[in-house]
Amino acid sequence: MTRLLWQNPARVGFGVRRFRLGPARERLEGAERSFTTGFNAVVAGEAERIDDLREDLRGFGYEGAGMACATLDVLTLTGGRRLRELLSGPGMRYPHLIHMGTGRAYARMRLRPMWGVRSVHPLLRWLAHDGFGFHQGFFSADRTVGRQRTAGLMDRTRRAIFDQGLGRMLWFHECAGTADVVLRIAEFPAGRRADLWSGVGLAATYTGGASAADLGRLASAAAEDGFRAHLAQGCAFACASRLISAVVPEHTVAAAPVLCGAEVDEAAAWTDTALVALGHNAHSGDHYQAWRAGIRKAWARRDRDS
């Protein structure tokens, strides 16, 4: 099975994928290579190799591990055992990325997220649809970006989270070129752009690749488009994910004040406050969307009072 599942790192090269090339190419390709490293390490039974990755890239490795665990759980009918063990064990500091990785597993197997796999977090499991959108955009860009197609059999909530993942992917597709990202988002219908902006904010903050000046122009463009709060919400989500991992790289520290108008710890706290406000039984897609809305409200209050 190992040979059948092994992923070739060359497949994520931007030249092969016909993505835009630019100064951030090495950083972004490095993130995807780390993802592939994590996937292959789990498939080979050598998950400990993920911790050999550079600290700021380790989250991408665990995203790949999430994809591998979900794939193996589906193929061996283990009911999500490997995924739960990863989330409660070596990957416990990377829950957001691991859940995104599960969505990439489903996309690769041509299934819809959450069929037959359980996770240990009832709300973060919705991030599988984010990973699903990212994977569809990354490996089927002509269809998903060029023709703006989405996957079938999705309700409004799932489609919104799919678009958040697609927005993350646009950061890679345009090689962190903020002007190009803005132009690409403008090609999509207005009803999809809010979620795309959210994904862009997440990727710009978590992965990096743009200068503070370029991020400022990105924030201005989001405001002109009417979706400044969504960009900030994605940024806050990335800040929380980085804080949980205990590794906050300089590009995240620099992005938070520009995209959120707050430092990393304050922006991350918005996500915690919004989550607590949902109560103990938050688990549905509507709850996930309310979580995102709560983060945007926190940003709006901060922006109004500043």
Secondary structure, DSSP 8 states (H G I E B T S, - for coil): -HHHH---GGGG-HHHHT----TTHHHHHHHHHHHHHHHHHHHTT-GGGGGGS-GGGHHHHHHHHHHHHHHHHHHHT-TTHHHHHHHHTTTTT-HHHHHHHHHHHHHHTT--TTSS---S-TTGGGHHHHHHHHHHHHH-HIIIIIS----SS--HHHHHHHHHHHHHHHHHHTTT-HHHHHHHHHTS-HHHHHHHHHHHHHHHHHT--S-HHHHHHHHHHHHHHT-HHHHHHHHHHHHHHHHHHT---HHHHHHHHHHTSS-HHHHHHHHHHHHHTT-TT--SHHHHHHHHHHHHHHHHHHHHH-
